[in-house]
Amino acid sequence: MSGENHPNYGKTPSEETKALLSAANLGENNPNYGKIAHNAAGVSVYTLDGTLVKCFVSHKAAADWLGIHQSTVSKAIKRGRTLKSLYKVVASK
């Protein structure tokens, strides 16, 4: 079935239905749970003196470890800034 032939075509789901669908796809039930995005960029975290601290498969993983938002990691990489006055982050592959 496609488009206009589908029995629910043109209908808006109720708030209850939206909540049930949302709850059904949380955590491990989400089809993308635990997967790394195909376009994820690796990140290496260094101390200010250049010692490698840890490598991550994505900006999100690095951000979670640092306790900050992933956009902060991205901006620090692009602008060459330090994070938490302790770390320098660099994009890696």
C-alpha positions in Angstrom: 0.0 0.0 0.0 1.2 3.5 -0.7 0.2 7.0 -0.1 -3.5 7.7 -0.6 -4.4 4.0 -0.5 -3.2 3.5 3.1 -6.1 3.3 5.6 -4.5 6.0 7.8 -3.7 8.4 5.0 -4.6 12.0 6.0 -5.2 11.1 9.6 -3.3 12.7 12.5 -2.4 10.3 15.3 -3.7 11.2 18.8 -1.4 12.4 21.5 -1.9 9.0 23.2 -0.8 7.2 20.0 2.3 9.4 19.7 3.2 8.8 23.3 2.9 5.0 22.8 5.0 5.0 19.7 7.6 7.1 21.3 7.8 4.9 24.4 8.0 1.8 22.1 11.2 3.1 20.5 13.1 4.2 23.5 16.5 2.9 24.5 17.4 -0.6 23.3 14.1 -0.8 21.3 15.3 2.0 19.0 16.6 0.5 15.7 19.7 2.8 15.9 20.5 2.1 19.5 24.2 1.4 20.0 25.1 2.1 16.4 27.6 4.7 15.3 26.4 7.0 12.5 28.0 6.3 9.1 29.2 9.9 9.0 30.5 10.1 12.6 33.9 11.9 12.9 36.4 10.5 15.3 37.9 12.8 18.1 41.2 12.6 19.9 41.5 14.4 23.3 44.9 15.7 24.4 46.2 17.5 27.4 47.5 21.0 26.8 51.1 19.6 26.8 50.1 17.2 23.9 49.7 13.9 25.8 46.9 11.8 24.3 44.2 11.2 26.8 41.6 9.2 24.9 40.2 8.6 21.4 36.5 8.5 20.6 34.5 7.3 17.5 32.3 10.4 17.5 31.9 14.0 18.8 28.9 12.7 20.9 31.1 10.1 22.6 33.8 12.7 23.4 31.2 15.2 24.6 29.5 12.6 26.9 32.9 11.7 28.4 33.8 15.4 28.9 30.3 16.2 30.3 29.6 18.8 27.7 27.4 19.2 24.6 28.6 17.8 21.3 28.3 21.2 19.6 30.9 22.5 22.1 33.3 19.7 21.0 32.7 20.6 17.3 33.3 24.3 17.8 36.4 23.6 19.8 37.8 21.5 17.0 36.9 24.1 14.3 38.3 27.0 16.3 41.3 25.3 17.9 40.1 26.2 21.4 40.7 24.3 24.6 37.9 22.6 26.7 37.6 23.0 30.4 41.0 24.7 30.4 42.5 21.2 30.4 42.0 19.6 27.0 42.6 20.2 23.3 40.4 18.2 20.9 41.3 17.2 17.4 39.4 15.5 14.6 40.7 12.1 13.7 39.7 9.3 11.3 
